[in-house]
Amino acid sequence: MTKRFSIFFRQLVMLLLCQFSMMTVFAQQYTGSWYGTLATPFQKMVLVYHVTADAAGNLSATMDSPDQKAFCIKMDTAYVANDSLHIIFKRARITYAAVLVNDTALHGSFYQGAALQLNMTHDKLDAAPAVRRPQTPRPPFSYNVVDTTYFNADKSIQFGATLTYPKENKRYPVMLMITGSGQQDRDESLFDHKPFAIIADYLAKQGYAVLRVDDRGAGKTTGQFKDATSADFAKDVQAGIAFLKTLPVVDPNKIGLMGHSEGGCIAAMIAAESKDVAFVISLAGVGVSGKELVVQQGIDMRRATGKTTAGDLKIIEKSLDMVVNTVIAEPDPVKGLAKITADSKAFEKNIPDTTLARLYENTDAAGRDKNLQATVNRFYDPWFRFLITRNFPDYWKKVTVPVLAINGEKDIQVAAESNLAAIRTATKSNGNKKVTTVNLPGLNHLFQHCKTCTLQEYVSLEESLAPELLEQLRVWLAANVK
């Protein structure tokens, strides 16, 4: 090696080391734990990002949501581009993008269907107050509890589940529990509430078997949750029915489906076709069309904020109706977005600026465009588009087995009156006389006694499940199944 080349080589190595060192130092600016409060129209929740860097300066991150009792959720990607930190969680379709303002502050936006401001600091926020959940069952149990696994027909998915049943040696009527929308574990855990575990505990003591199952990609269940629709989840439930038919403790002539929210729709979809289903229990299930559900939900949730006038609600209804109609009619998301954007701009021209400012919380035109695009993208998600293109009364019309449909009067996610009426009308239209519908006063979507009855109240309520719901289950099952 010549002296000149040796000097050049050493300079090159030093330059690369210098660049490497700069990259590492640059990455270190973003490392550490970042705390912030995300304010949605319905609730405020603390979020924490833990950002680390390897020796090469490559970033990785995990997220905590203490209010939801969720910790160390691994993010898919963390990187810096154009002087902004980007953290992406694909499964929940979450992106956080923020600019480093100083050594201790990030200012940015949290995207999940819509863009929300989320500023974060290294300063630890006060932890969410501890809330007891006294109804959650705890051992020792007076019945059998069996953790089990089984597969679907082609062995492509393993399901993790818990089977509970009384200790007497006999065959029992059984309920297969079906969770609501979003990826859920077998207990349908939400904010540390475990409603399915409570129902299973109660019914096992009443002489019934219960199978509750982890959703795809949750707990011990494999399979892809992303891009799966209610039709896919229905196939998963059918695998559970096939498994139950093999068990010596199950009466194969008394296999029922109990679904919450979306799970109620899925129960109807299966019972409309399967001869293996002996009865259906719908908890806050949908009876109207998917379009009607989405529009009514949007109105009710905005009304619950207490910041929206009657005139505003009419505008929201027309806007949602316009968007949903286009998503239903146009399967191509690019063409759909173009039409919805054009229609929305034309629609907004007839709305006073003061009303727009109130409806969009003073978001400027560019921000409204970004929020609209995020909303449309969400509506074109395979799961969501399947939902809004379904006419659920068509399924309920084909259900001939006994049906119990219970909704909470204060539910702002699945309106009780309209959905119960739709289920009652559809099922009775085919001559089914064993249909019971119950509207429980004062209960929300999770069947809790509520005060404000908004989504943010779920976490603060100590009650996980109203006793009157359990009593309704006991009485109806005794009369129609046991």
Secondary structure, DSSP 8 states (H G I E B T S, - for coil): --HHHHHHHHHHHHHHHHHHHHHHHHHHTT-EEEEEEEE-SS-EEEEEEEEEE-TT--EEEEEEEGGGTEEEEE-SEEEEETTEEEEEETTTTEEEEEEEEETTEEEEEEESSSEEEEEEESS----------TTS--SS-SSEEEEEEEE-TTS--EEEEEEEE-SSSS-EEEEEEE--SS---TT--BTTB-HHHHHHHHHHHTT-EEEEE--TTSTT--S--TT--HHHHHHHHHHHHHHHTT-TTEEEEEEEEEEETHHHHHHHHHHTT-SS--EEEEES---SBHHHHHHHHHHHHHHHTT---HHHHHHHHHHHHHHHHHHHH---HHHHHHHHHHHHHHHHTTS-HHHHHHHTTT--HHHHHHHHHHHHHHHTSHHHHHHHT-BTHHHHTT--S-EEEEEETT-SSS-HHHHHHHHHHHHHTTT---EEEEEETTB-TTS-B-SS-SGGGTTT-S-SS-HHHHHHHHHHHHHHT-
